[in-house]
Amino acid sequence: MMMYKIPLVLEPQPEGGFTVTSPLLPELLTEGDTVEEALANVQDALAAVIEAYEDLGRTLPACLKLPDGNNSVWLETLVAA
């Protein structure tokens, strides 16, 4: 499994829930009723973007791919306490 480091923007919606986009992958778009659900949906949205890029013969920006899964990764995330 390839690991990716992707900047995400979570935007609260007036009707409730959150929309998630990425400034580096404009094709990535998902949503969720809660922050947790929205972030969980990112994995499926990213898989769809990767598949679309492969179908179009495009490559993801190199800065998104992590070298391998055995190294430490700096991760910033939202945590509710």
Secondary structure, 3 states (H helix, E strand, C coil): CCCECCCCEEEECCCCCEEEECCCCCCCEEEECCHHHHHHHHHHHHHHHHHHHHHHCCCCCHHHECCCCCCCCCCCCCCCC
